[in-house]
Amino acid sequence: MMDIGALKDCIGGLAKNVYFCGANENDQAPTVYARDANTRVQLNKLFRKKMIDNPEFGLIKIQTTRSLKLKQTRSLEEILTRVPHHSIYFDPTATIERAKILVCIAKQARQLLGSVLKGCYFNSDKRNIYFLVKANSTEALDLTVVRALLEPIILGNTQRLSHPFYYTITISLQKPLGSMVAVDKTSIVERNVKRIMKSLVNKLKWPLLVASATSSLGMTAAKAALPTVANQANTTSNVTSLPAVSKLNGWGGAAGDYLHNQRYSGLGALAEGGVAVPLTYQSGAQLHAVAGTNLQSIDGYIFWRNPAQGLLGPHVMYTKSSDFHDTLYGLHGESYLNSWTLTAEAGGASITNGHGSGNYYAEAIVNWYAQPDWRIYAGGIVLEGNGTGQVGTEYQLGLNSLPGLAVFADAGVGAHDLNFGFLGLRYYFGDCKSLVRRQREDMVLPTLNPIARAPSISHM
């Protein structure tokens, strides 16, 4: 079988028009499925050129999704049966992986709820998984209990994604409305509504699945009985996708540093450690400490977070360097916008031996995840009327033996001839997941370097 990495590099920008690439065990080369005939022609020309240097490109088959006869399908499960390959090597739109996840959720939910679950549907525009339930003739149904039973199934599957999949769930006694597609075969709408749903699914099934998510699936649903209580006034229950902190987690790191200011210039070292804990489903707390040649620092957060939206909460930080003591107390916020995270913080400052002109601070950082495991950022802070800017990067190496190992580096300049740089390693303890997920589901995203947040160091 040819090098799939070379195939991905060759396809390049056309990947947005490729649904997937797969092969069976005895195939000499993979088959690429293009969105339309025009993309197929472009890929054919591209592969012919590559044949000059690599003859394996001449063996690649190119098909369009029309050959899969998707218009005859009525659910995501039926779409998967149309995929003729055992191994999927390239799934840039996450079409196959997303469908597998949703079908897995639906099947596990049916095993758990039995005849109570009448249908499972998905709306991609609203990122909504819709469960249609019906009480048994002799029993009333508690939707809150149903939700509590379903949440572990959904979280258990989606938390395995290498990219976050944020969603809401709806549990209702009413049939779904709008752009909903049946997830499993059992959920296909019959009789008069069948024709409407079939037409809708034919138009929307592929766009519904186009999103950035890849996953390895696998979870055994917990066995549980379905309790029943009195009739509920509400028929729909919406919840956020993930808790503020997935579970107790921590990290530690070490770095070498360079510091230059008006009175000192030289190398140093520091060590850091932190722990984050869930307080409630939507709130958490974090404690972080740094000890080094040039400073010692400790800070803490209490925060609300929705991993699909952002984070907000108070932040207190104490820093000591020589005879200087800085205490910052402010409000910290983060906004999650696909591969971007925008961070802002502002508040008051209590500074001993400071030389500035104010008792406030304000900070802003722009973080970009070029890849799920690679963060690039730039930011600045104003403290005591002095400004400091910083740029940096962090990359999680993805080693099988050390899945949480990351390397980071940053550099900054500021008032009073301050300039500094750090290069170090950090290890994240907890579940195996991408860097962006760790920093949106587990910990509070790292702020600027403690040196940047303690400008009094620049003139100590």
C-alpha positions in Angstrom: 0.0 0.0 0.0 1.3 3.5 -0.9 2.4 6.1 1.6 -0.9 7.8 2.8 1.1 10.8 4.0 2.4 11.4 0.5 -1.1 11.1 -0.8 -2.4 13.7 1.6 0.4 16.1 0.7 -0.3 15.7 -2.9 -4.1 16.4 -2.6 -3.3 19.5 -0.6 -6.0 22.2 -0.9 -8.4 19.8 -2.8 -8.9 18.0 0.5 -12.0 20.1 1.2 -13.6 18.5 -1.8 -12.6 14.9 -0.9 -14.9 13.0 1.4 -12.7 10.1 2.2 -10.1 7.7 1.0 -10.2 3.9 1.8 -9.1 0.5 0.8 -9.8 -3.2 1.4 -7.2 -5.7 2.5 -6.2 -7.0 -1.0 -6.3 -3.6 -2.8 -3.1 -2.5 -4.4 -3.9 1.2 -3.9 -6.6 3.2 -2.1 -9.8 4.7 -3.7 -10.4 8.4 -3.3 -14.0 9.6 -3.3 -14.4 13.2 -4.6 -17.4 15.5 -4.1 -18.1 16.0 -7.8 -16.9 15.3 -11.3 -14.8 18.5 -11.5 -12.8 17.5 -8.4 -12.3 14.0 -9.9 -10.8 15.5 -13.1 -8.5 17.8 -11.0 -7.3 14.8 -8.9 -6.8 12.7 -12.0 -4.5 15.4 -13.5 -2.6 15.8 -10.3 -2.0 12.1 -9.8 -0.8 11.7 -13.4 1.9 14.3 -12.8 3.0 12.6 -9.6 3.3 9.3 -11.5 6.5 10.5 -13.0 8.2 10.4 -9.7 6.0 7.8 -7.9 4.3 5.2 -10.1 2.0 4.2 -7.2 -0.1 7.3 -7.9 -1.1 5.6 -11.1 -2.8 2.8 -9.2 -5.1 5.2 -7.2 -8.8 4.9 -8.1 -10.9 8.0 -8.1 -14.7 7.9 -7.7 -17.4 10.4 -6.9 -19.8 10.0 -4.0 -22.5 9.6 -6.6 -21.2 6.0 -7.1 -22.1 5.2 -3.5 -25.8 5.8 -4.3 -26.4 7.8 -1.2 -29.7 9.1 -2.4 -31.1 5.7 -1.6 -30.2 5.9 2.0 -32.4 7.3 4.8 -30.1 7.3 7.8 -26.5 7.8 8.8 -26.3 4.1 9.5 -27.3 3.3 6.0 -24.7 5.7 4.7 -22.0 3.7 6.5 -23.2 0.5 4.8 -22.5 2.2 1.5 -18.8 2.7 2.4 -17.1 -0.2 0.6 -13.8 -0.2 2.4 -12.7 -1.8 5.6 -9.8 0.7 6.2 -10.4 4.5 6.0 -7.0 6.3 5.6 -8.1 9.8 4.8 -11.3 11.4 6.1 -10.7 15.2 5.9 -14.3 16.2 6.4 -14.8 13.6 9.2 -17.8 12.3 7.3 -17.2 8.7 8.2 -15.9 9.2 11.8 -18.8 11.5 12.7 -21.4 9.1 11.4 -19.8 6.2 13.3 -19.9 8.1 16.5 -23.5 9.1 16.2 -24.6 5.6 15.2 -22.7 4.2 18.1 -24.4 6.6 20.5 -27.8 5.7 19.1 -27.2 1.9 19.4 -25.9 2.2 23.0 -28.9 4.4 23.9 -31.3 1.8 22.6 -29.5 -1.0 24.6 -29.9 1.2 27.7 -33.4 2.6 27.3 -35.1 -0.2 25.3 -38.6 0.5 24.0 -38.6 3.9 25.7 -36.3 5.3 22.9 -38.4 5.8 19.8 -35.8 7.6 17.6 -32.4 9.3 17.5 -31.8 12.2 15.1 -29.0 14.8 14.5 -29.1 18.4 13.4 -25.6 19.6 12.3 -26.5 23.3 12.1 -27.4 23.4 15.7 -25.1 20.6 16.8 -28.1 18.9 18.4 -28.6 15.2 19.1 -32.3 14.6 19.5 -33.8 11.7 21.4 -37.5 11.0 20.9 -38.8 9.0 23.9 -42.2 7.6 24.8 -43.4 6.4 28.2 -44.8 3.0 28.6 -48.6 2.8 28.9 -48.5 2.2 32.6 -45.6 4.4 33.6 -44.8 8.1 33.5 -41.4 9.2 32.3 -38.9 11.4 34.1 -36.9 13.2 31.4 -34.3 14.4 33.9 -33.5 10.8 34.7 -33.3 9.8 31.0 -30.9 12.7 30.4 -28.7 11.5 33.3 -28.6 8.0 31.8 -27.7 9.2 28.3 -25.0 11.8 29.1 -22.3 9.2 30.0 -23.0 7.4 26.7 -22.5 10.6 24.7 -19.5 11.8 26.7 -17.9 8.4 26.6 -17.9 8.5 22.8 -17.2 12.1 22.0 -14.4 12.5 24.5 -12.3 10.2 22.4 -12.2 12.7 19.6 -8.9 14.3 18.6 -10.9 17.5 17.9 -13.6 18.8 20.2 -17.2 17.9 19.3 -19.5 20.3 21.1 -23.2 19.8 21.1 -26.5 20.0 22.9 -28.9 17.1 23.5 -32.6 17.3 23.4 -34.9 14.7 25.0 -38.5 15.1 24.1 -41.9 13.4 23.8 -42.5 15.4 20.6 -41.4 14.4 17.1 -38.4 16.5 15.9 -38.9 19.4 13.5 -36.4 21.1 11.2 -33.3 19.7 9.5 -33.0 16.5 11.3 -31.5 13.3 9.9 -32.2 9.8 11.3 -29.1 8.4 13.0 -29.8 4.7 13.0 -32.1 2.6 10.8 -34.6 2.1 13.6 -35.2 5.9 13.7 -36.2 6.2 10.1 -39.6 8.0 9.9 -42.3 5.9 8.3 -45.7 6.6 6.7 -46.5 10.2 5.5 -43.5 11.8 7.2 -41.2 9.2 5.6 -41.2 11.0 2.2 -40.5 14.4 3.7 -37.6 13.1 5.8 -36.2 11.1 2.8 -36.2 14.2 0.7 -34.6 16.2 3.5 -32.0 13.6 4.2 -31.1 13.3 0.5 -30.3 17.0 0.3 -28.6 17.4 3.7 -27.0 14.2 4.8 -23.5 14.9 3.5 -23.4 18.6 4.5 -24.7 17.6 8.0 -21.6 15.5 8.5 -18.9 17.9 7.3 -17.1 19.1 10.4 -13.6 18.8 11.9 -13.6 15.7 14.0 -11.7 12.4 14.0 -12.1 9.6 16.4 -11.4 6.0 17.4 -14.6 4.6 18.7 -15.3 2.3 21.6 -17.4 2.3 24.7 -19.5 -0.2 26.5 -22.8 1.3 27.7 -23.4 1.0 31.4 -26.3 -1.3 32.3 -29.0 0.6 34.2 -32.7 0.4 34.8 -34.9 3.3 33.8 -36.6 4.8 36.9 -40.0 6.4 36.5 -41.8 9.1 38.5 -44.7 11.4 38.1 -45.5 13.2 34.8 -43.1 16.1 33.9 -44.3 19.5 32.9 -41.3 20.0 30.5 -40.9 17.7 27.5 -37.5 18.9 26.4 -34.2 19.0 28.2 -31.1 20.7 26.8 -27.7 20.4 28.3 -24.2 21.6 27.4 -21.8 19.1 26.0 -19.0 18.7 28.5 -18.4 19.7 32.1 -16.2 22.6 33.1 -13.4 20.2 34.1 -13.5 16.7 32.8 -12.0 15.2 36.0 -9.2 15.8 38.4 -6.1 16.5 36.4 -2.7 18.0 36.7 0.6 18.9 34.9 4.2 19.7 35.7 7.1 21.2 33.8 10.6 22.6 33.8 12.4 25.2 31.7 15.6 27.0 31.2 15.3 30.8 31.0 17.2 33.9 30.0 16.5 37.3 31.7 17.9 40.7 31.1 16.9 44.0 32.8 18.5 47.2 34.0 20.3 45.4 36.8 20.7 41.8 35.8 21.5 39.6 32.8 21.9 35.9 32.9 20.5 32.4 32.6 18.2 30.6 35.1 15.8 27.7 35.5 12.3 27.2 36.8 9.8 24.4 37.6 6.1 24.5 37.6 3.1 22.4 38.6 -0.7 22.7 38.6 -3.9 20.9 39.4 -7.5 21.5 38.2 -10.6 20.0 39.9 -14.3 20.1 39.0 -16.5 21.8 41.6 -19.9 21.4 39.9 -20.8 20.3 36.4 -20.3 23.9 35.1 -17.6 25.2 37.5 -14.1 24.3 38.5 -11.0 25.5 40.3 -7.3 25.5 39.5 -4.1 26.1 41.5 -0.7 26.7 39.8 2.8 27.4 41.2 6.1 28.3 39.7 9.5 28.3 41.4 12.7 29.5 39.7 16.0 31.3 39.9 14.4 34.7 39.3 11.0 34.4 40.8 8.4 32.4 42.7 4.7 32.6 41.9 1.4 31.0 42.9 -2.0 31.6 41.4 -5.5 30.3 41.5 -8.8 30.4 39.6 -12.5 29.6 40.3 -14.4 29.6 37.1 -17.5 28.8 35.1 -16.8 27.1 31.7 -18.7 25.7 28.8 -16.1 24.0 26.5 -18.2 24.9 23.5 -18.2 28.6 24.3 -15.7 29.9 26.8 -14.6 30.4 30.4 -15.1 33.2 33.0 -14.0 33.6 36.6 -11.8 35.4 39.2 -8.0 34.9 39.2 -5.6 35.8 41.9 -1.8 35.6 41.4 1.1 36.3 43.8 4.6 36.8 42.6 7.9 37.3 44.6 11.2 38.3 43.2 14.0 39.5 45.5 12.3 42.3 47.6 9.4 42.8 45.2 6.0 41.4 45.8 3.1 41.6 43.3 -0.4 40.5 43.9 -2.9 40.6 41.0 -6.6 40.1 41.4 -8.9 40.3 38.4 -11.5 38.7 36.2 -10.2 36.2 33.6 -12.2 35.3 30.5 -11.7 33.0 27.5 -13.7 32.7 24.2 -13.4 29.6 22.1 -13.8 30.2 18.3 -13.0 27.0 16.4 -9.2 27.0 16.3 -8.9 30.3 18.0 -9.0 31.1 21.7 -9.2 34.7 22.8 -8.1 35.4 26.4 -8.5 38.7 28.3 -8.0 39.6 32.0 -8.1 42.8 34.0 -8.1 43.9 37.6 -6.3 45.5 40.5 -2.7 45.1 41.6 -1.0 45.4 45.0 2.7 46.0 44.5 5.5 46.4 47.1 8.6 48.4 45.9 7.0 49.2 42.6 8.0 52.1 40.4 4.9 52.4 38.2 2.1 54.9 38.1 -1.0 52.8 38.7 -2.5 49.9 40.7 -4.3 48.1 37.8 -3.4 45.6 35.1 -4.9 44.5 31.8 -3.9 41.5 29.7 -4.9 40.1 26.3 -3.7 37.0 24.4 -4.6 35.6 21.0 -4.1 31.8 20.7 -4.2 29.9 17.5 -4.2 26.1 17.2 -2.5 25.5 13.9 -3.1 21.8 14.7 -4.9 20.2 17.6 -1.6 19.7 19.3 0.1 22.9 18.3 -0.7 26.3 19.9 0.8 29.6 18.7 0.1 32.7 20.7 0.9 36.4 21.1 -0.2 38.8 23.8 0.6 41.7 26.0 0.0 43.1 29.5 0.0 46.6 31.1 0.9 46.6 34.8 1.9 49.7 36.9 1.7 51.7 33.7 4.4 49.5 32.1 3.9 47.3 29.1 5.3 43.9 28.2 4.7 41.8 25.0 5.2 38.1 24.5 5.0 35.5 21.8 5.3 31.8 22.2 4.3 28.3 21.1 3.5 24.9 22.6 3.5 21.6 20.9 2.3 18.2 22.3 4.6 15.6 20.8 2.0 12.8 20.6 4.4 10.0 21.8 2.7 6.7 22.5 4.8 6.1 25.6 4.4 9.7 26.9 1.1 11.0 25.5 1.0 14.1 27.6 4.5 15.4 26.8 4.8 18.9 25.3 7.6 21.3 24.5 7.1 25.1 24.9 9.0 28.2 24.1 8.3 31.9 24.5 10.1 35.3 24.4 9.1 38.8 25.5 10.2 42.4 25.7 9.0 45.1 28.0 9.7 48.4 29.7 13.0 49.2 31.5 15.1 47.2 29.0 13.3 43.9 30.0 13.7 41.0 27.6 13.4 37.3 28.4 13.0 33.8 26.9 12.0 30.4 28.0 12.4 26.9 26.6 11.1 23.9 28.4 9.0 20.7 28.7 5.6 20.2 30.2 3.7 17.0 30.9 0.0 16.7 31.2 -1.5 14.0 33.4 -4.9 12.6 32.7 -6.7 11.2 29.7 -4.9 11.0 26.3 -6.3 13.9 24.3 -5.1 16.7 22.1 -3.6 19.9 23.4 -6.6 22.1 22.5 -8.9 19.7 24.4 -6.7 19.7 27.4 -6.8 23.5 27.5 -10.5 23.7 27.0 -11.8 20.7 28.9 -9.2 20.2 31.7 -7.1 23.2 32.7 -7.3 27.0 32.4 -5.3 28.1 29.4 -1.8 29.3 30.5 -1.5 33.1 30.7 1.6 35.1 30.0 4.9 34.1 31.6 5.1 35.2 35.3 8.0 37.5 34.3 5.7 39.3 31.9 3.1 39.5 34.7 5.5 41.0 37.1 7.1 44.0 35.4 8.7 45.2 38.6 11.3 42.5 37.8 12.4 44.7 34.9 13.7 47.4 37.3 14.6 45.4 40.4 
